[in-house]
Amino acid sequence: MSAPTAQPHLRRSLKLWDLVFYGIILIQPTAPMPLFGIVYNKAGGHVATTILLALVAMAFTALSYGRMARAYPSAGSAYTYVGKELHPALGYLTGWSMLLDYVLNPVICTIWCSKSMLQVTAALPYAFWLCFFATLFTGLNLRRIRATARTNEALAVIMLAVVAAFFAMTVRRLAGAPVNWLQPLYDPATFSAGGVLRGASLAVLTYIGFDGISTLSEEVENPRRNVLVGTVLACGIIGLLSALEVYAGQLVWPPGCQFRDPDTAFVEVAGAAGGLWLMHLVNLTLLVATIGSGTGALTGASRLLYGMGRDNAIPKKIFGYVSPATGVPCYNVLLLGAIVLAGAFVLTYELGAELLNFGAFVAFMGVNAAVVAHYWIRRRNRTWSYLVCPALGCLTCLLIWLNLGAVAKAAGAVWLGAGILYGGWKTKGFQEELVRFDIPED
């Protein structure tokens, strides 16, 4: 009698620094640049201060993700953590909320890249670029995960090289000139605690994406250690690099000088630091960074769907399938590619970004609560950090979530309502099991 054929599954081939590079690409080494002008105006020029405040706030949540990945090395990420520690129904709704975050990230990346290309050439229409970038993100994700990791590493090196060039030109620009080195951090003429806090609430967007590392838990060697270390390292590296970028930008840009367009303010700063060539280089780098972020976000989304499909929260035959040839959940990738393309034609960048935050912060709050439930309550580990750190992370995320726009909150509520209706239909009025969590072996 022949032995039963093993079912295809995700393969553990990623090392610690693969995770760190993936997280850096997903968050982007250039993450604070698009936000620079808006935060500059809100915070009275104290952009570096807001980035550092946001780093402290998000570090608590990054630590919580790492701790829960140590307990549950599963591709489902926050969906699994909340479902196992709080309640399966809450886990299901967390996963449903996360779909907004993970699916809309490549959607807004597709929109931004397409509009960026229109600035380079008007020969091809906007619709062509939408199709091109949605197809590109999909195609890159159909390869083996090791190939995706190599692409991430190459993109990270390119972006870090451009950031290094910006730093070099900033040093050259400031050499011999009188500089107030503390002004970017504290300028008594423009400082306002309320303004800095408002700016910090927006600067938190710099770190959106770090949670995607935990969705690769089933493809990582030694996940109980490497996901925790990789998540915290990626968040910390991006935070310090972002603070240095905006600090240098504030030193170059004359205080009180207005930007032509706050949305592209850092491109103007690059021009002030190094001239026209650096301005175009930074603009091109932001395009490359967004391609990397869109590709990485679609990777995370496909793994989230796989985790939910394997647990039968959504149809397992489709969403729980893994290609035997590549070890990739290819049906999920193809479906997401179609959704990204359709969403890019329907949504605006601004609305997509706000809806993304709705799903992201629901998941963040759930993961912080799961840490308290798992370590402090169930395991009776009374170490203060298992209570204080996740509590601070949850409170910070709640304050940000409550300040989302009315349209985003209304649309997010409709999405959650649709998830509840689907769950009710699937379980015949919640009379049957909603989710059965399947946690793989290390």
PyMOL commands that set and color helices and strands:
alter all, ss='L'
color gray80, all
select helices_A, chain A and resi 16-27+36-42+47-71+78-85+88-120+126-141+145-174+193-207+210-219+223-252+262-274+276-310+316-319+330-346+349-378+385-402+406-426
alter helices_A, ss='H'
color red, helices_A
deselect
rebuild
show_as cartoon
